[in-house]
Amino acid sequence: MIVVNVKENESIEKALKRFKKKFDRTGVIRELRGRQHFEKPSVRRRNEIIRAAYKQRMQDQEGK
């Protein structure tokens, strides 16, 4: 369970922002989306390799 203590004289918006940040770090939404459809381990690995290659290309272009 995520607990966010609201400090004295702190706006609700700031506390909500901290809650959302903590919630995003847990990765619950990402995991739920990933579990909507079964993905074979071989397909998952292939997609990870494709993503890594894309990121590497972007970093190489940025460095030029």
C-alpha positions in Angstrom: 0.0 0.0 0.0 1.3 3.4 -0.9 1.3 5.9 1.9 1.7 9.7 1.3 1.8 11.9 4.4 0.4 15.3 3.8 2.6 17.9 5.5 1.3 20.9 7.3 0.3 23.7 5.0 0.8 21.5 1.9 -1.7 21.7 -0.9 -3.6 18.6 -1.9 -2.2 19.0 -5.5 1.4 18.5 -4.3 0.5 15.5 -2.2 -1.4 14.0 -5.2 1.6 14.7 -7.4 3.8 12.8 -4.9 1.3 9.9 -4.8 1.2 9.7 -8.6 5.0 9.6 -8.8 5.3 6.9 -6.2 2.6 4.9 -8.0 4.3 5.2 -11.3 7.6 3.9 -9.8 5.8 0.7 -8.6 5.1 -0.2 -12.3 1.6 -1.6 -11.6 0.0 -0.1 -14.7 2.8 -1.3 -16.9 2.5 -4.8 -15.5 -1.3 -4.9 -16.0 -1.0 -3.8 -19.6 1.6 -6.4 -20.2 -0.6 -9.1 -18.8 -3.6 -8.3 -20.9 -2.4 -10.6 -23.7 0.1 -13.4 -23.3 3.4 -12.9 -25.1 5.7 -15.8 -25.7 9.1 -15.5 -24.1 10.8 -15.7 -27.5 8.7 -12.8 -28.8 9.4 -10.8 -25.7 13.1 -11.3 -26.1 13.0 -10.3 -29.7 11.1 -7.2 -28.9 13.6 -6.3 -26.2 16.4 -6.7 -28.7 14.7 -4.5 -31.2 14.0 -1.8 -28.6 17.7 -1.9 -27.4 18.9 -1.6 -31.0 16.6 1.4 -31.6 17.8 3.1 -28.4 21.4 2.5 -29.4 20.9 4.0 -32.8 19.2 7.1 -31.2 22.2 7.5 -28.8 24.7 7.1 -31.7 22.9 9.8 -33.7 22.7 12.1 -30.7 26.5 11.7 -30.2 27.4 12.7 -33.7 
